Amino acid sequence: MVVAALAGGAALSSMVSLFPFLVTLSLYKNAIFIFSGSMIALNGYLSFKPLKEIACDVESGEVGCEVAGKYNRKMFYISLGIFSVGVFTAYLLGPIASLFG
């Protein structure tokens, strides 16, 4: 257990010395998660709201709109997954680990 703690501390200190901006990111993680979550929510709203008019390229027609819509939805789900993993790691993993250890 002590060896694992020492190795984890060494890994963390080397990460901080290699990427010093991680300290700044950790200080502002609440604002960063609020901003990124609101941007993902806005993307979800714009991707899934029903449109009255379709603004597409005239040459590609509605096929281009369908391809772009599928791509936007796929990127939304990928972004939401990455965001969910980040929120779990930043806010939930510590309290869960302290319950079991």
C-alpha positions in Angstrom: 0.0 0.0 0.0 2.8 2.4 0.9 4.6 1.6 -2.4 1.5 2.3 -4.4 1.0 5.7 -2.6 4.6 6.6 -3.2 4.4 5.7 -6.9 1.2 7.6 -7.2 2.7 10.7 -5.6 5.7 10.4 -7.9 3.5 10.1 -11.0 1.4 13.1 -9.9 4.5 15.3 -9.2 6.0 14.4 -12.6 2.7 15.2 -14.3 2.5 18.6 -12.6 6.1 19.4 -13.4 5.6 18.3 -17.0 2.2 20.1 -17.4 2.1 23.0 -15.0 -1.2 24.3 -16.3 -2.9 21.4 -14.6 -2.7 23.3 -11.3 -4.6 26.2 -12.9 -7.1 23.9 -14.4 -7.8 22.2 -11.1 -8.3 25.6 -9.4 -11.0 26.6 -12.0 -12.6 23.1 -12.6 -16.0 24.2 -11.4 -16.2 27.1 -14.0 -14.7 24.9 -16.7 -17.3 22.1 -16.1 -20.1 24.6 -16.0 -19.1 26.3 -19.2 -18.4 23.1 -21.1 -21.6 21.5 -19.8 -23.6 24.5 -21.0 -22.0 24.4 -24.4 -22.8 20.7 -24.7 -26.4 21.3 -23.6 -26.7 24.1 -26.2 -25.2 21.7 -28.9 -27.8 19.1 -27.9 -30.6 21.6 -28.1 -29.5 22.8 -31.5 -28.9 19.3 -32.8 -32.3 17.9 -31.7 -34.8 20.7 -32.0 -37.2 20.4 -34.9 -36.4 22.9 -37.7 -39.0 24.7 -39.6 -36.7 25.5 -42.5 -33.8 23.4 -43.6 -30.7 25.4 -44.5 -28.7 23.1 -46.8 -26.4 23.4 -49.7 -28.5 23.6 -52.9 -26.3 21.2 -54.8 -26.3 18.4 -52.2 -29.9 18.7 -51.3 -31.4 17.0 -48.3 -28.8 14.3 -48.4 -26.2 16.7 -47.2 -28.5 17.8 -44.3 -29.0 14.2 -43.2 -25.2 13.5 -43.3 -24.5 16.6 -41.3 -27.3 15.9 -38.8 -26.0 12.4 -38.2 -22.5 13.7 -37.8 -23.6 16.4 -35.3 -25.6 13.9 -33.3 -22.7 11.5 -33.2 -20.3 14.2 -32.0 -22.8 15.3 -29.4 -23.0 11.8 -27.9 -19.2 11.4 -28.0 -18.8 14.8 -26.3 -21.5 13.9 -23.7 -19.6 10.7 -23.0 -16.3 12.4 -22.5 -17.9 15.0 -20.3 -19.6 12.4 -18.2 -16.3 10.5 -17.6 -14.7 13.9 -16.6 -17.5 14.8 -14.2 -17.4 11.3 -12.7 -13.6 11.5 -12.3 -13.5 15.1 -11.0 -16.5 15.0 -8.6 -17.6 11.4 -7.8 -14.6 9.2 -7.9 -13.0 10.7 -4.8 -16.0 10.4 -2.5 -16.7 6.8 -3.8 -13.1 5.8 -3.2 -13.1 7.3 0.3 -16.2 5.2 1.2 -14.4 2.0 0.3 -10.9 2.8 1.5 
